[in-house]
């Protein structure tokens, strides 16, 4: 027999994606949550997934959290939908599961590589919040050889219009004629990698994210995805 999993009502409401757990408490106290047709105002009330839970007369269900890593191809935009009808990353994973997933942060249309998608809003917020300093690693292809002085300036940190930029690590790729670099940083500023090199008068001709928060795209073909395993999910939640 399947074990009936019990949840505190505020937890159930939060897990259904309606609101945060703290706000769920006030909805319960206001009598806006019904269980099997009855308004419940007791905070510690326990429910299972077999109970009918309603918020303002609309049934709510616990979200099953899903986590995907996509190896994003060029030419796709990182949004859930696009009013100009351009191709979005959601088109690539639409058949993956019935849950509605959204991208964690963003990659430019022409940037490729690691992109996480999930319906776990809390985790997504955590990963994109600057204070958590989540590391991202990029393979950068330049239009010309990188000069030693520019390399060292980038390495030690310099100022852009919107403030100081400090990379965590920068290395020239062997046998790449000094035109390819691997850059690790935790800034989430818009177009930051391209802007770093544009500042020193280089053009980034190809940009590939090889690592995000410890998750890589190893063995995933461009345009394909896989679900994260429990170990990876646990690691991200830490």
Short mmCIF file of the C-alpha atoms (twelve columns), coordinates in Angstrom:
data_MODEL
# 
_entry.id   MODEL 
# 
loop_
_atom_site.group_PDB 
_atom_site.id 
_atom_site.type_symbol 
_atom_site.label_atom_id 
_atom_site.label_alt_id 
_atom_site.label_comp_id 
_atom_site.label_asym_id 
_atom_site.label_seq_id 
_atom_site.Cartn_x 
_atom_site.Cartn_y 
_atom_site.Cartn_z 
_atom_site.pdbx_PDB_model_num 
ATOM 1   C CA . UNK A 1   0.000   0.000  0.000   1 
ATOM 2   C CA . UNK A 2   1.304   3.435  -0.855  1 
ATOM 3   C CA . UNK A 3   2.265   5.398  2.239   1 
ATOM 4   C CA . UNK A 4   0.054   8.483  2.462   1 
ATOM 5   C CA . UNK A 5   2.384   11.459 2.631   1 
ATOM 6   C CA . UNK A 6   1.145   14.138 5.027   1 
ATOM 7   C CA . UNK A 7   1.886   17.842 4.719   1 
ATOM 8   C CA . UNK A 8   1.200   20.803 6.955   1 
ATOM 9   C CA . UNK A 9   -1.384  22.916 5.175   1 
ATOM 10  C CA . UNK A 10  0.938   25.938 4.774   1 
ATOM 11  C CA . UNK A 11  3.577   23.658 3.275   1 
ATOM 12  C CA . UNK A 12  1.043   22.172 0.857   1 
ATOM 13  C CA . UNK A 13  -0.097  25.639 -0.260  1 
ATOM 14  C CA . UNK A 14  3.518   26.777 -0.746  1 
ATOM 15  C CA . UNK A 15  4.455   23.618 -2.640  1 
ATOM 16  C CA . UNK A 16  1.527   24.116 -5.006  1 
ATOM 17  C CA . UNK A 17  3.273   27.249 -6.222  1 
ATOM 18  C CA . UNK A 18  0.535   29.650 -5.106  1 
ATOM 19  C CA . UNK A 19  2.710   31.627 -2.708  1 
ATOM 20  C CA . UNK A 20  5.493   31.379 -0.140  1 
ATOM 21  C CA . UNK A 21  5.010   29.443 3.084   1 
ATOM 22  C CA . UNK A 22  4.880   32.647 5.146   1 
ATOM 23  C CA . UNK A 23  2.132   34.146 2.991   1 
ATOM 24  C CA . UNK A 24  0.307   30.814 3.052   1 
ATOM 25  C CA . UNK A 25  -0.158  31.243 6.820   1 
ATOM 26  C CA . UNK A 26  -2.100  34.455 6.358   1 
ATOM 27  C CA . UNK A 27  -4.275  32.933 3.608   1 
ATOM 28  C CA . UNK A 28  -5.136  30.116 6.016   1 
ATOM 29  C CA . UNK A 29  -5.940  32.514 8.868   1 
ATOM 30  C CA . UNK A 30  -8.172  34.514 6.527   1 
ATOM 31  C CA . UNK A 31  -10.138 31.327 5.741   1 
ATOM 32  C CA . UNK A 32  -9.235  31.414 2.044   1 
ATOM 33  C CA . UNK A 33  -8.056  27.791 2.003   1 
ATOM 34  C CA . UNK A 34  -10.619 24.977 1.993   1 
ATOM 35  C CA . UNK A 35  -9.925  21.304 2.522   1 
ATOM 36  C CA . UNK A 36  -12.562 18.895 1.182   1 
ATOM 37  C CA . UNK A 37  -15.025 21.787 1.042   1 
ATOM 38  C CA . UNK A 38  -14.398 23.155 4.549   1 
ATOM 39  C CA . UNK A 39  -12.499 26.352 5.326   1 
ATOM 40  C CA . UNK A 40  -9.536  25.497 7.581   1 
ATOM 41  C CA . UNK A 41  -8.064  28.224 9.755   1 
ATOM 42  C CA . UNK A 42  -5.796  26.064 11.900  1 
ATOM 43  C CA . UNK A 43  -2.155  26.559 10.919  1 
ATOM 44  C CA . UNK A 44  -0.822  23.132 11.856  1 
ATOM 45  C CA . UNK A 45  -3.608  21.279 10.026  1 
ATOM 46  C CA . UNK A 46  -2.312  18.241 8.118   1 
ATOM 47  C CA . UNK A 47  -3.406  17.195 4.632   1 
ATOM 48  C CA . UNK A 48  -2.373  14.532 2.136   1 
ATOM 49  C CA . UNK A 49  -2.296  14.663 -1.666  1 
ATOM 50  C CA . UNK A 50  -5.616  12.782 -1.670  1 
ATOM 51  C CA . UNK A 51  -7.400  15.683 -0.003  1 
ATOM 52  C CA . UNK A 52  -9.072  18.299 -2.149  1 
ATOM 53  C CA . UNK A 53  -7.419  21.616 -1.315  1 
ATOM 54  C CA . UNK A 54  -8.845  24.843 -2.697  1 
ATOM 55  C CA . UNK A 55  -7.621  28.424 -2.672  1 
ATOM 56  C CA . UNK A 56  -10.382 30.951 -3.394  1 
ATOM 57  C CA . UNK A 57  -12.576 28.163 -4.837  1 
ATOM 58  C CA . UNK A 58  -9.826  26.945 -7.189  1 
ATOM 59  C CA . UNK A 59  -8.303  23.532 -6.637  1 
ATOM 60  C CA . UNK A 60  -4.561  23.537 -6.025  1 
ATOM 61  C CA . UNK A 61  -2.193  20.597 -6.266  1 
ATOM 62  C CA . UNK A 62  1.296   20.021 -5.002  1 
ATOM 63  C CA . UNK A 63  3.856   20.754 -7.698  1 
ATOM 64  C CA . UNK A 64  6.139   17.962 -8.561  1 
ATOM 65  C CA . UNK A 65  9.513   19.661 -8.818  1 
ATOM 66  C CA . UNK A 66  11.524  18.917 -11.930 1 
ATOM 67  C CA . UNK A 67  15.094  19.974 -12.730 1 
ATOM 68  C CA . UNK A 68  16.597  19.887 -16.207 1 
ATOM 69  C CA . UNK A 69  19.975  20.823 -17.645 1 
ATOM 70  C CA . UNK A 70  19.819  21.855 -21.290 1 
ATOM 71  C CA . UNK A 71  22.762  22.265 -23.649 1 
ATOM 72  C CA . UNK A 72  21.391  25.404 -25.266 1 
ATOM 73  C CA . UNK A 73  22.000  25.861 -29.001 1 
ATOM 74  C CA . UNK A 74  22.516  29.185 -30.757 1 
ATOM 75  C CA . UNK A 75  19.515  31.177 -31.922 1 
ATOM 76  C CA . UNK A 76  17.146  30.390 -29.034 1 
ATOM 77  C CA . UNK A 77  16.058  33.013 -26.559 1 
ATOM 78  C CA . UNK A 78  15.895  32.362 -22.845 1 
ATOM 79  C CA . UNK A 79  12.292  33.219 -22.046 1 
ATOM 80  C CA . UNK A 80  9.139   31.233 -21.472 1 
ATOM 81  C CA . UNK A 81  7.316   32.825 -24.367 1 
ATOM 82  C CA . UNK A 82  8.125   35.471 -26.937 1 
ATOM 83  C CA . UNK A 83  5.704   37.997 -28.399 1 
ATOM 84  C CA . UNK A 84  7.722   38.114 -31.643 1 
ATOM 85  C CA . UNK A 85  7.315   34.355 -32.010 1 
ATOM 86  C CA . UNK A 86  11.044  33.621 -31.936 1 
ATOM 87  C CA . UNK A 87  12.327  30.224 -30.873 1 
ATOM 88  C CA . UNK A 88  12.627  29.891 -27.105 1 
ATOM 89  C CA . UNK A 89  14.460  27.374 -24.931 1 
ATOM 90  C CA . UNK A 90  11.057  26.090 -23.783 1 
ATOM 91  C CA . UNK A 91  10.453  24.766 -27.335 1 
ATOM 92  C CA . UNK A 92  13.413  22.426 -26.809 1 
ATOM 93  C CA . UNK A 93  12.127  20.870 -23.577 1 
ATOM 94  C CA . UNK A 94  8.374   21.078 -24.098 1 
ATOM 95  C CA . UNK A 95  7.962   17.311 -24.305 1 
ATOM 96  C CA . UNK A 96  10.103  16.619 -21.222 1 
ATOM 97  C CA . UNK A 97  7.372   16.671 -18.567 1 
ATOM 98  C CA . UNK A 98  3.894   18.002 -17.912 1 
ATOM 99  C CA . UNK A 99  5.092   20.587 -15.392 1 
ATOM 100 C CA . UNK A 100 5.690   24.122 -16.613 1 
ATOM 101 C CA . UNK A 101 9.400   24.794 -16.287 1 
ATOM 102 C CA . UNK A 102 11.180  28.111 -16.539 1 
ATOM 103 C CA . UNK A 103 14.845  29.004 -17.095 1 
ATOM 104 C CA . UNK A 104 17.122  29.818 -14.163 1 
ATOM 105 C CA . UNK A 105 18.696  33.135 -15.145 1 
ATOM 106 C CA . UNK A 106 19.374  33.728 -18.802 1 
ATOM 107 C CA . UNK A 107 21.763  33.187 -21.691 1 
ATOM 108 C CA . UNK A 108 21.904  35.516 -24.696 1 
ATOM 109 C CA . UNK A 109 20.298  34.313 -27.905 1 
ATOM 110 C CA . UNK A 110 23.673  33.443 -29.419 1 
ATOM 111 C CA . UNK A 111 25.312  32.062 -26.298 1 
ATOM 112 C CA . UNK A 112 25.305  28.282 -26.036 1 
ATOM 113 C CA . UNK A 113 25.748  25.796 -23.232 1 
ATOM 114 C CA . UNK A 114 24.507  25.000 -19.750 1 
ATOM 115 C CA . UNK A 115 21.058  26.277 -18.864 1 
ATOM 116 C CA . UNK A 116 19.045  24.964 -15.940 1 
ATOM 117 C CA . UNK A 117 15.255  24.849 -16.084 1 
ATOM 118 C CA . UNK A 118 12.944  24.078 -13.185 1 
ATOM 119 C CA . UNK A 119 9.590   24.858 -11.585 1 
ATOM 120 C CA . UNK A 120 11.226  25.200 -8.150  1 
ATOM 121 C CA . UNK A 121 10.968  28.952 -7.633  1 
ATOM 122 C CA . UNK A 122 12.857  28.995 -4.325  1 
ATOM 123 C CA . UNK A 123 15.874  27.212 -5.745  1 
ATOM 124 C CA . UNK A 124 15.838  29.379 -8.866  1 
ATOM 125 C CA . UNK A 125 15.890  32.566 -6.754  1 
ATOM 126 C CA . UNK A 126 18.723  31.183 -4.677  1 
ATOM 127 C CA . UNK A 127 20.840  30.397 -7.740  1 
ATOM 128 C CA . UNK A 128 20.434  33.800 -9.350  1 
ATOM 129 C CA . UNK A 129 20.775  35.949 -6.212  1 
ATOM 130 C CA . UNK A 130 24.136  37.796 -6.324  1 
ATOM 131 C CA . UNK A 131 24.783  37.194 -2.631  1 
ATOM 132 C CA . UNK A 132 25.100  33.441 -3.226  1 
ATOM 133 C CA . UNK A 133 27.979  33.990 -5.667  1 
ATOM 134 C CA . UNK A 134 27.083  31.061 -7.916  1 
ATOM 135 C CA . UNK A 135 29.981  30.249 -10.247 1 
ATOM 136 C CA . UNK A 136 29.666  30.144 -14.012 1 
ATOM 137 C CA . UNK A 137 32.394  28.959 -16.374 1 
ATOM 138 C CA . UNK A 138 32.583  30.039 -20.016 1 
ATOM 139 C CA . UNK A 139 34.586  29.017 -23.066 1 
ATOM 140 C CA . UNK A 140 35.233  32.273 -24.935 1 
ATOM 141 C CA . UNK A 141 36.257  32.473 -28.611 1 
ATOM 142 C CA . UNK A 142 37.757  35.824 -29.660 1 
ATOM 143 C CA . UNK A 143 38.232  37.439 -33.069 1 
ATOM 144 C CA . UNK A 144 41.968  37.950 -32.404 1 
ATOM 145 C CA . UNK A 145 44.796  36.970 -30.053 1 
ATOM 146 C CA . UNK A 146 44.436  38.208 -26.518 1 
ATOM 147 C CA . UNK A 147 47.256  40.602 -25.556 1 
ATOM 148 C CA . UNK A 148 49.192  39.874 -22.394 1 
ATOM 149 C CA . UNK A 149 48.413  43.244 -20.827 1 
ATOM 150 C CA . UNK A 150 44.651  42.819 -21.401 1 
ATOM 151 C CA . UNK A 151 44.799  39.293 -20.018 1 
ATOM 152 C CA . UNK A 152 46.415  40.547 -16.802 1 
ATOM 153 C CA . UNK A 153 44.016  43.473 -16.492 1 
ATOM 154 C CA . UNK A 154 41.049  41.130 -16.730 1 
ATOM 155 C CA . UNK A 155 42.730  38.769 -14.258 1 
ATOM 156 C CA . UNK A 156 43.275  41.420 -11.619 1 
ATOM 157 C CA . UNK A 157 39.906  43.168 -12.015 1 
ATOM 158 C CA . UNK A 158 38.907  46.466 -13.609 1 
ATOM 159 C CA . UNK A 159 36.008  48.924 -13.759 1 
ATOM 160 C CA . UNK A 160 33.143  48.877 -16.207 1 
ATOM 161 C CA . UNK A 161 30.458  51.603 -16.363 1 
ATOM 162 C CA . UNK A 162 28.310  49.730 -13.861 1 
ATOM 163 C CA . UNK A 163 31.084  49.022 -11.380 1 
ATOM 164 C CA . UNK A 164 34.062  46.832 -10.674 1 
ATOM 165 C CA . UNK A 165 34.245  43.453 -12.349 1 
ATOM 166 C CA . UNK A 166 36.303  40.693 -10.827 1 
ATOM 167 C CA . UNK A 167 36.663  37.310 -12.485 1 
ATOM 168 C CA . UNK A 168 37.353  34.234 -10.359 1 
ATOM 169 C CA . UNK A 169 39.695  32.686 -12.868 1 
ATOM 170 C CA . UNK A 170 40.906  33.143 -16.439 1 
ATOM 171 C CA . UNK A 171 43.065  30.819 -18.544 1 
ATOM 172 C CA . UNK A 172 44.151  30.691 -22.161 1 
ATOM 173 C CA . UNK A 173 43.186  27.445 -23.897 1 
ATOM 174 C CA . UNK A 174 46.247  25.458 -25.047 1 
ATOM 175 C CA . UNK A 175 46.942  25.387 -28.810 1 
ATOM 176 C CA . UNK A 176 44.251  27.974 -29.473 1 
ATOM 177 C CA . UNK A 177 46.675  30.626 -30.752 1 
ATOM 178 C CA . UNK A 178 45.638  32.774 -27.742 1 
ATOM 179 C CA . UNK A 179 42.192  33.270 -29.228 1 
ATOM 180 C CA . UNK A 180 40.297  31.048 -26.786 1 
ATOM 181 C CA . UNK A 181 39.949  31.449 -23.046 1 
ATOM 182 C CA . UNK A 182 38.155  29.802 -20.183 1 
ATOM 183 C CA . UNK A 183 36.662  32.316 -17.805 1 
ATOM 184 C CA . UNK A 184 35.061  31.664 -14.420 1 
ATOM 185 C CA . UNK A 185 33.034  34.358 -12.688 1 
ATOM 186 C CA . UNK A 186 30.014  34.759 -10.467 1 
ATOM 187 C CA . UNK A 187 28.631  38.046 -11.740 1 
ATOM 188 C CA . UNK A 188 25.130  37.753 -13.154 1 
ATOM 189 C CA . UNK A 189 25.218  41.112 -14.898 1 
ATOM 190 C CA . UNK A 190 23.666  41.244 -18.321 1 
ATOM 191 C CA . UNK A 191 25.995  40.258 -21.222 1 
ATOM 192 C CA . UNK A 192 28.890  40.501 -18.777 1 
ATOM 193 C CA . UNK A 193 31.339  38.165 -20.552 1 
ATOM 194 C CA . UNK A 194 30.887  39.885 -23.902 1 
ATOM 195 C CA . UNK A 195 31.196  43.288 -22.247 1 
ATOM 196 C CA . UNK A 196 34.465  42.359 -20.519 1 
ATOM 197 C CA . UNK A 197 36.137  41.634 -23.849 1 
ATOM 198 C CA . UNK A 198 34.425  44.462 -25.747 1 
ATOM 199 C CA . UNK A 199 35.906  46.828 -23.158 1 
ATOM 200 C CA . UNK A 200 39.392  45.762 -24.296 1 
ATOM 201 C CA . UNK A 201 38.402  45.901 -27.959 1 
ATOM 202 C CA . UNK A 202 37.858  42.228 -28.715 1 
ATOM 203 C CA . UNK A 203 34.822  40.726 -30.314 1 
ATOM 204 C CA . UNK A 204 33.435  37.535 -28.827 1 
ATOM 205 C CA . UNK A 205 32.601  35.357 -31.820 1 
ATOM 206 C CA . UNK A 206 31.428  32.355 -29.834 1 
ATOM 207 C CA . UNK A 207 30.451  31.964 -26.207 1 
ATOM 208 C CA . UNK A 208 29.696  28.650 -24.554 1 
ATOM 209 C CA . UNK A 209 28.778  28.177 -20.895 1 
ATOM 210 C CA . UNK A 210 30.425  24.968 -19.747 1 
ATOM 211 C CA . UNK A 211 29.484  25.052 -16.078 1 
ATOM 212 C CA . UNK A 212 26.766  26.627 -13.956 1 
ATOM 213 C CA . UNK A 213 26.623  26.061 -10.181 1 
ATOM 214 C CA . UNK A 214 28.713  22.917 -10.595 1 
ATOM 215 C CA . UNK A 215 26.436  21.422 -13.282 1 
ATOM 216 C CA . UNK A 216 28.081  20.677 -16.646 1 
ATOM 217 C CA . UNK A 217 26.752  19.671 -20.071 1 
ATOM 218 C CA . UNK A 218 29.012  16.627 -20.378 1 
ATOM 219 C CA . UNK A 219 27.553  14.005 -22.730 1 
ATOM 220 C CA . UNK A 220 24.568  16.191 -23.632 1 
ATOM 221 C CA . UNK A 221 24.381  16.988 -27.324 1 
ATOM 222 C CA . UNK A 222 23.660  20.574 -28.301 1 
ATOM 223 C CA . UNK A 223 19.906  21.151 -28.177 1 
ATOM 224 C CA . UNK A 224 19.326  18.141 -25.905 1 
ATOM 225 C CA . UNK A 225 18.731  17.942 -22.162 1 
ATOM 226 C CA . UNK A 226 18.664  15.564 -19.231 1 
ATOM 227 C CA . UNK A 227 17.058  15.537 -15.795 1 
ATOM 228 C CA . UNK A 228 19.343  16.221 -12.849 1 
ATOM 229 C CA . UNK A 229 19.907  13.334 -10.460 1 
ATOM 230 C CA . UNK A 230 19.153  13.507 -6.735  1 
ATOM 231 C CA . UNK A 231 22.783  14.076 -5.851  1 
ATOM 232 C CA . UNK A 232 23.002  17.087 -8.170  1 
ATOM 233 C CA . UNK A 233 19.718  18.499 -6.866  1 
ATOM 234 C CA . UNK A 234 20.938  18.099 -3.282  1 
ATOM 235 C CA . UNK A 235 24.167  19.826 -4.188  1 
ATOM 236 C CA . UNK A 236 22.318  22.786 -5.725  1 
ATOM 237 C CA . UNK A 237 20.088  23.138 -2.668  1 
ATOM 238 C CA . UNK A 238 23.152  23.417 -0.449  1 
# 
